[in-house]
Amino acid sequence: MGKSDFLTPKAIANRIKSKGLQKLRWYCQMCQKQCRDENGFKCHCMSESHQRQLLLASENPQQFMDYFSEEFRNDFLELLRRRFGTKRVHNNIVYNEYISHREHIHMNATQWETLTDFTKWLGREGLCKVDETPKGWYIQYIDRDPETIRRQLELEKKKKQDLDDEEKTAKFIEEQVRRGLEGKEQVVTFNLSKGACSSSGATSSKSSTLGPSALKTIGSSASVKRKESSQSSTQSKEKKKKKSALDEIMEIEEEKKRTARTDYWLQPEIIVKIITKKLGEKYHKKKAIVKEVIDKYTAVVKMIDSGDKLKLDQTHLETVIPAPGKRILVLNGGYRGNEGTLESINEKTFSATIVIETGPLKGRRVEGIQYEDISKLA
């Protein structure tokens, strides 16, 4: 019985499932659901959740295709960079390793029809070096990662700083040598004058005997002054360093507040409102709680009144502003991810004033934060 079951559809399906991959023809990219057979795929296409996804996709199909194309490109390039680096490799080898992951984006959901089209596009965009051979297309990753560029700039800056330090040290040594030579010349002239005045009697001998001690006292006083000046200069430098570090932190924080914005804002456990009319009056203008965020731009929400679960894009949702005194979550900007309390609302400028309640900035009062950057916590 065991041998006869080896080639049955059930046994074949179980072996395919154990490998983690199944037939592409029974995969729904919109719902990200893999069906086992044709009957399962047919039942899925008739389900209510699939119909809802089709309605959402019909609003702007190009947006969904662009999203899938971007995800496919990013994942493919990430695998190429991490696995092969800047080595020259056959494009089919990279693609076979990419599709071995069960949750990958399928190419039939992107703007490219074939792997050759995608390879040529990578070459035109300057993301990879591509060349065609009798054995097929070969690709070579061009590392333009901002992190890599930043590390290279830091290394160059460090080398330049080391060179500057060496130059400063060399100049300091030259200055010390010059001062030492000048001091020796002064001592020599003093000794010569001493020899010239040796025949003038006891007075000149006394003055000559006092000469070295006077020179020592002058040298000791000069060294004390030099030490005091060096100490004062080091203290002033430390103050300048402390001040510049504080100014730098403040500048970084202000720059973060101005520029730390993203095009996605969904966060778990916030209350949102459904604004799309494609789902009917049952869900339009109704509030829901975000239970899960998928790929930054999509959320699984649970309706507050009915308990239904929906999968929606962030373009079909908007934030909910609570009453003053209620808790909120910052969704965008420099304070992203911090919880706070709503203090007041300015209806003329469509902004609010909040007080941060978590993180290192706890207790800070923030004015003029936009409505779309905060939402009520569940």
Buried (B, 14 or more C-beta within 10 A) or exposed (E): EEEEEEEEEEEEBEEEEEEEBBBEEBBBBBBBBBBBEEEEBEEBEEEEBBEBBBEBBEBEEEBBBEBBBEBBBEBBBEBBBEBBEEEEBBBBBBBEBBBEEEEBBBBEBBBBEEBBEBBBBBBEEEBBBBEEEEEEBBBBBBEEEEEEEEEEEEEEEEEEEEEEEEEEEEEEEEEEEEEEEEEEEEEEEBEEBBEEBEEEEEEBEEBBEEBEEEBEEEEEEEEEEEEEEEEEEEEEEEEEEEEEEEEEEEEEEEEEEEEEEEEEBBBEEBBBBBBBEBBEEEBEEBBBBBEEBEEEBBBBBBBEEEEEEBBBBBEBBBBBBBEEEEBBBBBBBBBBEBBBBBBEBEEEEEBBBBBBBEEEBEEBEBEEBBBEBBBBBB
